[in-house]
Amino acid sequence: MAATIPVSMASCKCVHRTPEALPVTAQDLRAVVGQIRLAALSLIHADNSGYVNDYELQDLFKEANLPLPGYRVREIIEKIFAVADHNKDGKIDFEEFVSLYQELKSKDVCRTFRKSINKKMGITAIGGTSAISSQGTQHSYSDEEKVAFVNWLNKALKGDPDVKHLLPMDPSNDSLFTSLRDGILLCKMINLSEPDTIDERAINTTKLTPFTISENINLALNSASAIGCTVVNIGAQDLQEGKPHLVLGLIWQIIKAGLFADIEISKNEALIALLKDGETLEELIKLSPEELLLRWVNYHLTNAKWPNINNFSRDICAYFYLLKEIAPKDGSKADDDFIDFSGFNEPNDLKRANYMLNQADKLGCRQFVTPSDVVAGNPKLNLAFVANLFNMYPGLNKSNGNDFHSQIEGETSEERTFRNWMNSLGVNPYVNHMYSDLNDSLVFFQLFDQTRVPIDWGRVNKPPFSALGGHMKKWFISLTVRCPFTRYTLNVLSDLGEGAKIDDRTIIKWVNETLRNANKTTFITSFKDKAISTSLPVLDLIDAIAPKAVEPDMVKREILSEADKMNNAKYAISIARKIGARIYALPEDLVKVKPKMVMTVFACLMGRGLNKLK
C-alpha cells in the first residue's frame, strides 16, 4: 500500500531531479487538479484511507497525459500543502482538493505556483515576449550553470589587468551578465578556449565609449563564430542587455570548445589506448569528444574493477575510483592512499559528493561542479568536470603495442575552417570530424539549403547514403564542402550587386580602387599576389573602410620576417572581425597566400565596405 502524504515534506528523502526535466506549468497543475476533483471519490476508496496519497497522485498525472517521476510529484505535493492543507493536519482530503482547484483559477496563484516550482528546481525564468505571438514567453536558465561559469572565469582570468575592473564576479547575483557588456571579458574567454583566436592588440580596453564597446562585441561574436560557435541568434544588443539564456548558451559553447580541443586522436595519440578488441582505428576516430570521454572514464573504471557508467550523471562512487586511477604515481606505497576513500561510504549524497570533490581538489581539478551539481546529475557541468580531469590527468600510455602513427592524419587548417564554418551555421548534427560526420550527407543538404540552393526535404532520406571511402572520400567531401562555402561568400557579393554576377575581377577592381581613393600605395594583382603574405593590403583596406580602426604602431611594414608577417596577419584578421566582417580564414591563409581563402577575406571586406554585409 502506498504511504499517505507525510505531514512534513522535509521528512521525505528527495529523489534528485534530472536537469532535462521542464518545470510544471500552472496550466498543467490545473488540468491535473481537475482530474483529481472528478476522480477524488474513487481515489478515497482506493485504499480506504479517506485521503489522497502520493502513489495515487502520480497515477492521476499519468491519466492527465503528464507522466512525472516521483520526485516531481513530491515537489508539487509540497506546494499543494502550502496552499491547500488548510487544517494543517498533513493530509489532503476531497474538500481541500476542491478548494485548491478553485484557487488555481486565479492568475496570481498560477504565477505563484510556477515561480515556486521553478525556484525549487533551480531554474530561473526570464519573462519576455515572443515575436511570433502576443502571448508572454519564458526563457529559463540554470543558476547552477551561472555559478559554475562565474567561478571558472574568476579563477582562469585572475590577475589579468584588462579585466581587473570586472573580477572577481559574485556568483550569487547577476554580475556575470553585466560584466560581459563591454566585450572585453568575452574576448578573453575565447582566447582561453582557443589561444590566439583574437589578437589582443585589437581589443579596446581603455576610454571605452558606446562605439568602442560595440567594436569589442563584434570582435567577440565574429571570433566565436570562427571557432565554431553558433551565434546566428545572438546580437550585440543581446549581450549589452545581458540576456541570461543567450549569454549562458554562448559561454557554454566557448568553454566546451576549449575543453574538447584536445580530445581528438590526431592531437592526442594516447587515446588509441581506448581501442576495444576487434575495433578499428577508423571506428575510434569517428567517436565524438563526449563519446571518447565516456570511453575514457570506463577504461579507468574497468582497470579499477568498478562497474562502467552510461552517462555523466551522479555516480559519485565512480568518480572516487576515476580519481584514484588517474592520480599521478611515483611507485611508492603512498600512491594507494593519495585519494582518500574515507568518505566513500558516507550515506548522505551531498556529503559524499563533497568528500569526492575534496579529492579532486588535491589534483587541482575542483572545477565546474558543486556537490549538489554532482548529486543532481547535471550532465553539462558533470561533462565539463570530467573533460577537465581528462585534460589535466589523462592517465593513458602513448603506446599500446601497435603502430598506428602512420594511420593518423591531423586536421588541416582548411578543414578546420570548413568545420568551424559549418558549426557556426548551426548544422545538426554538430560536426566534430570533417569526414566521418559528413558521411550520411545530411549536413550537406543543410549547407546547400542555407546557401539558397532549394532542397525538397520531403525527399531526403535520413541518412540518405554513405559517401565514398578512403582518400577518395576525403577528396570528395572536401570539394563538396568548398562549394557551399564559396557560394556562401558569393551570395554576399551577389546581394551587393543586386543579383548581378560578381567574380574575382570585380572584387580585385573594387579593392584597388578603394585603396587608391584612400591614398594607399598597396594594391593586389590577383588573390595569388605574394604581397598579400605581408597582410599590408588587407590592413590598408580595413583602414580605408574604417579609418582609425588600425593602430599604425601595431603594423610592421619594413623588412618583414616570417614572424612579422604572422603578427600582421593575426592583427588584420582580428581588426577585420572587429569592424564587423565575419571572416573564417586563418592568419596562415594570408601568410601562405591561399587564393580561395584570401578571396573570402577580401569579399567580406568588400561587403563591409559597402555596408551591406549579411
N, C-alpha and C positions, 0 to 999 in steps of 0.2 A: 504494500500500500504506500502511495506517495505521502510524504510528510506534509502536514499543514504548513502554510506560510508562517515562518517564525515571527515571534514578537519583535526581536531585534535583528535587523538585517545585517548588522555587524557580526553576528554570530555565524553567518553563512561563510563557508570557505569559497572565496571568489575564484571562478574559473576564468583565466585571463583572456581578454578579447584578442581576436586576430585583427591586425591593422587594416585588412581589406574590408572588414565589415563596415557598412554605411550606417549612420545614425538613423534611428527610427523617427519618422516624422509624426507630428501631431495628427495628421490625416490618417496615418497607419493606426495610431492608437484609437482614434475614434471608430475606425472600421472594426477593430478588434473588440472594443468595448461594446459596440453594437451587437456583435455576435454573442458576447458574454451575456448581455441583457436578455437576448432572446433564448439563450440556452441555459441560463443560470439555474432554473428549477431542476432540469435534468442533471446538471452537474452536482447540485447539492445532494441528490440522491445517489450519485455515483459511488461514494464511499460512506454514505450515511453520516457524514460529519456535520453537515449543515453549513459548511464553509468551502470556499474555493481554494484549492492548493496549487502549488507551482507546476506539478505534473499536468493537471487538468488545464491550467492556463496555457501551457506550451502547446497542448493539443488544439486549443482554440486558435492560436496563432497559425497553426498549420491549416486549419479549416478556413481561415481568412486569407489564404494564399500568402502568408508571411511566415514561412518556416524559419524559426530562430533557434540558435543554440541556447543551452540552459543558462549560461552566464548572462546573456542579454535579457532573457526573461526575468532573471533576478534583479537586474538593474532597473527594469521597468517596474517591477514589483516594489522596489524601494521608493520610487517616485509615487506609485499608487498609494502607499502607506501615508506619504506626506500629505496627500490630497484627500484621500477617501476614508481613511480609518478614523472616523470622527469620534468614536467612543474609546479609542486608544487601547483596544484590547488585543491588538496584534493580529486580528483576523478580519477577513473581508467577507461580509455576507451579501445576500442579494440586494438588500436595500441600499447598502453602501455603494455597490456597483452601479445601481441605477442613478444614485446621486452623482457619482463620478462621471457617468455618461452625460448627464445634463450640464455639468460644469465644463466638460471638454468642448461644448458647443461655443464657448466664449473664445474669441480670437486671442485675447490676452492670455488666457490659460494655455492655449495652443502654443503660443510663443514661449511661455514659461517652461512648458514641458520640453520643447525642442532644445531650448538653451540649456536646461538642466541635464538632459541626456547627453548632449554634445560635450558638455563640460565633464561629465562623469567618464566619458570615453576618451578624454584627452584630445578633443577636436575643437578647434576654434572656427566659428562660422563668420564669414565676412559678407555683409549684405551688399547687393548690387542689383543692377537692372539689366536684363538681357536685351540685346539689340533686336532679337528675333521676336520677343514677346513683351507685353507690358507687365507680365507677371514678375514679381520680385524673384531673384535667384540667389542661391547661396554658393559661395566659394569657400571651401574648407581647407584648413591646413593643420598640420600636426605640430603641437607645441614641443613634442619630444625632438622632432627634427630641427626646429628652430634652435633649441638649446644645444643640440649636438653640433650644429654648424657654427654657432657662436663660439663655443668652447674650442673647436678646431681652429677657427680663424685667430682667436686670441693667442693661441699657442704658436701657430705657424708664422704669424706676422709680428710677433712680439719683438720690439726693438727696431722695426722698420721706421725710419724717420718720416717717411712720406705719409704714414697713416697714424702717427702718434696722436693726432687730434681726434681720432676715431676709436682708438683702442685703449684699454680693454672695453669691449661692449658688455652690457649687462644681459645675461641670458633670460632674466625674468621679465624683461619688458620688450618693447618693440624697437630697441636701438639698432638691431640688425637691419631693419627695413629703412630706417632713416640714414644709416651710415653708408648706404650704397648710392645715395643721391648724387654725390659729386663724381661718381665713376671711378675714383682712384682705387678704392678697395676692390672693386670688381676686376679691374685691370691686374692688380696684384694677384688676385685669386687665379686668374687664367695662367699667369706665369708660374704659379706654384704647381699647377697641374701639368702644364706643357711649357717647360722652360724656354725662354727666348721667343715665344709666340709674339709677344709685344716688346718692341724696343722701348724701354722705359724712358728714354730721352723724349719720346713723343707724348708722354703723359703730362698734362697740365697739373702742377702740384701747388702753385702759389698764385696769389692775387686772382682767385677764381671769380669768374663772372658767369652769368647765365649762358653766354656763348661758349666759354671755355669748358664749362661743365657739360654742355651738350656735346662738345667735341670728345670729351673723355668717354661719355656713354656710347657715342658712335664707335669709337675705337674699341671699347669693350665688347659691344654687341657684334660688330663685324669680325672681331678676332675670335669670339666664342663660336660664331658660325664657321669660321675657318678651321676650327679644331673638331668640328662635327656636332656641335650643339644645335638643337632645333630652336630657332629664335623667330620663326615666322609669325608667331602671335604675340611677340613681346616688342614693345617700342620704348623709346627714350622716356616718354611721358609715364609709362607704367613704372619704370624704375624710379623716376623722380617723385612719383606719388607713393612709392613704396608698397605696391600691391602685393600682399604677403604670398598668395598662392603662386603668382608668377615669379616672384623673387626666389622663393624656396625651390621651385621647379628648375630654374636656371642654375642656381647654386649647386643643386644635386648633380645636374648634368656636368658641370665643370669639375666638381670633386670626383665624380665617377670616372671621368676621362683620365684624371691623374692616377687614381687608384688602379685602373685597369691597363695603364700604358705598358707595363712590363709583363703582364700576364698573357704572354704570347710566345710561342715556341721559338720563333726566329730571333727574339730578343732574350729569351731565357731557355737555353737548351736543356737545363736541368729538369724542365717539365717533361722531358722524354721519359723520366723515371716513372711517370704515371701511366705509361702504356700497360694495358692489360694483356693477358695471354691471348694470342690469336688476333690481336688488334694491330692494324697497320698504322704507320705514322700519319698517313693522309687522314685516316679517321680521327686521330687525336687532334690534328691541326684544325679540323672542322669545328671542334668544340668552342663554344663561346667562353669569354672570361668567367662568367658565372658558373658554367659547367665545369671548367677547369678548376675553379676554386673548390667546388663541392668534391670533385675527384681528389684534389689535394688533401682536403680535410679527411676524407675517408681513407686515403692512403696511410695517413699517420694513425688514424683510429685502428685500422687493421693491424699495424705494427704494434699498437698498444693492446691489442686483443680486446678492443671495445667495439660494440655494435656500430655499424655505419649509420649515417643520418641521411635523410632525403631532401632536406631543405635547411635554409638558415633560419632556424626558429629559436626555441627556448630550451634546447638540450644543454643545460648547464654542465652536466657531468661530462659530456663530450668535450666541452671547452677545457675542462681540467686536464684531460688526457692529451688534447691537442697541444696545450701549453707545455706539458711535460715532454712531449716528443720533439718539439721544435726548439726548446731552450738550449742555448749553446752548451757544449760539453767539452771538458778538458781531460776526461778519462779518470777523474778522481771519484772517490766514493761519494763526495758531496753532491755530485750531479743528481743522484737519485732524490735528494732532499731539497733541491733548489726550488722546485714547485711544491709548495706546501699543500697537502691534501687534507689538512685538519678540518677544513670547512666542507669537505666533500659530502658528508652525511648529515649536514645541517638540515632539519626538516622544513624550516622556513625558506621559501623560494628566494625572497629578496635578500635575506642574509647570506644564503649560499651563493647567489649571484655576486654579491659584494665581495665575498671571500675569493671567488674566482677572479674578479677584476683586480683585486689587490695583487694577485699573482701575475696578471698581465702587466701590471704597473712595474713589476720588477724588470720586465723586458722593455719598458718604455713604450708600451703598446696599449695603455688605457685610453683609447680614443673612440669617439663616436657614440658609445653606449653607456647608459647608466644601468644599475641593477634592475630597475623597473623596465627598461627597454629590452633587456635580455629575457626577463621573465615574461613580458608581454609578447615576445617573439616578433618584434618589429623587423620585417625582412630587409628593409632598406638599410637601417642602421646596423643590423647584425651583419649584413653583407659588407658594409664599409669596415666594420671591426675586423672581420676575417680577412678582407683584402689587405688591410694594413698589417695584420700579422704576417701574411704571406710575403709582402714586400720587405718587411724587416727581418724575418727569420723563416725562409722557405724550407730549410731543413732537408734539402734534396741533394743527392750526389749528381755531379755533372755527367757521369757516365754510368750506364747500367750494363756494360759489357758489349754493347753494339755500336757500330759506327754509323750514325745517321747524319753526320755533319753534311755530307755531300747531297743529302736529300732535302735539306732545309734551305729555302730561299727567302731572304728577307724582303720586306715590302719596299718598293722603290718610292722615291719622292712623288712621282706622278701618280702611282697607285694610291698613296696616302691622300693626295689632293682629291682624287676622284672619290675615294671612300668618304672623306670628310664632307665633300660637297653633297653627296647623296644623303648622308645622315642629317645634314643641316636642313634639307628639304622635308624631313620627317617621314622618310620612307619606312615601310613596315613589311618585313622585319628589319630591325637595325642591322646594319652591315658591319660585322666585326672583321670578316676576312673578304678581301676583294673578289676572290674567285668562288670559294665554296658557298658563300652566302648568296651568290647571284645565280646559282646553278639551275634553279627552277624558273627563272625569268620573271617572276612576279615583280621584282624591283625594277626591271627594265620597263615593264608596262607602266609603272608609276612614274618613272623618269620621263618617258615619252608623253605621258598624259600631262605632266607639269610643264613640258616644253611645247605644249599646244599641238601635239600630234593626236588626232582623235582616236580614242580607244573604246571599242564596244566591250564593256566589262562583262556583259552577259555571255559573251563567247569565250571568256578567258577561263581556262581550267586552273585549278589550284591543287597542286602545281601543274603547269601545262606540259612541260617536257624537261628533259635533262640535257644540259649543254654538252659540248664535245669534251673529250678527256685530255689529260696531259698538257703538254706545251701548246697544242693546238687550241685547247680550251682557253688557256690564258691569253693567247693572241686574240682569239675571237672575242672574249669578254672585254679585254682592254680596248679593242677597236670599237666595240658596240657601246661602251660607256662614253668613249670620247665623242661619239656622235651627239648624244643629247647634251653633253657638257658644252660642246661648241655651239650647239643650237640655242642653249640657254643664254649664252653671251650674245649671239647674233640676234636673238629676239629683242634684246635691249636696243641694239642698233637699228633694227627694223622699226621699232617704236619711234626712235628718234627721227627716222626718215619718213615717218607716217606711212609705213608699209613698203617704202622703196627698198630695193636690194642694196645692202651696204657690204662692200668687200674690203679686203686688206688695203687696196689702194686708197679707198675712201678714208679709212682710218688714218693711214700714214699721212695723207694730204692734210687732214684736219690737225693732226699732231704738229706737223711742221709749220702750218700757218699760225697756230696758237702760240708756238714757241717764238716765231718771228715777230708776231704782233706784241709780244711781251718783252721784246728786245733781248731774247736769249740767243746765245751763239750755238747751242747744241741743236742737233737735228738727227733724224734717222732715215736711212735709205730703204730699209726693209726690217722685218722682225728677226732677221738673222744678223743685223748690223752689230759688229763687235763693240761699238761704242756703248751699246746697252749694258755690257758687262760692268761698266762703272756705275750704273744707275743714275748718272747725271742727267740724261734726257728725261727720265721719269721724274726726278726731283724738280727739275726746271719746269716740267709740265704742271706738276702739282702747284708750284709757286705761281705759275701763270693763271691757273684756275682759281686758287685760293691764296691770294697774297698774304704773306706773313705766317703762313702755316708752317713753312720750312725755316728752321733756325740755321742761318748760314754757317755759324760756328760748328755745327754738328756734321757738316759735309766736308769730306776730303776731296780736293779737286786736282791736286798736282802729284805726280809720281806715285801712283796708287799701287800698293802691294795687294796680294790676294786677300789679306785680312782687311785692308781698307775697302776693297770692293764689297766684301761681305757686310761690313758695317754700314756702308752706304745703302746696300740692298735692304738690310733689315730696317733701317730708318725709313727708306722710301715706302716699303710695304705698310709699315705702321702708320705713317703720315697719310697715305692714301686711304686707309681704313678710317682714320681719324676724321677726314673731311667727308666721309660718307660713301666711299666706294667699297662695295662688297667684293673684295678680292680674295681668291682662293689660292693664287700662286704663292710659291715659297721664295725666300730670298735667293736660294741657289738656282732657281729658274732664271732669275735675272743675271746672276753671275755667269752661269753656264750658257746663257742666251738660248733657251729652249723656245723655238719660234711659236709653237701653239700656245704655251703658257704666257709668253711675252705678249702675244696678240690679245689675250683676255685682260691683261693688265691695262694696256692702252685703250681697249674697248670700254672697260669700266670707267676709266678716267674720262674718256670722251663723253660717256653718258653723264657723269657727274658734271663735266664742264658745261654741258648743255642743260643742266639742271633738270633732267628728266629720267634719272636713274631709277630703275624699278627695283 
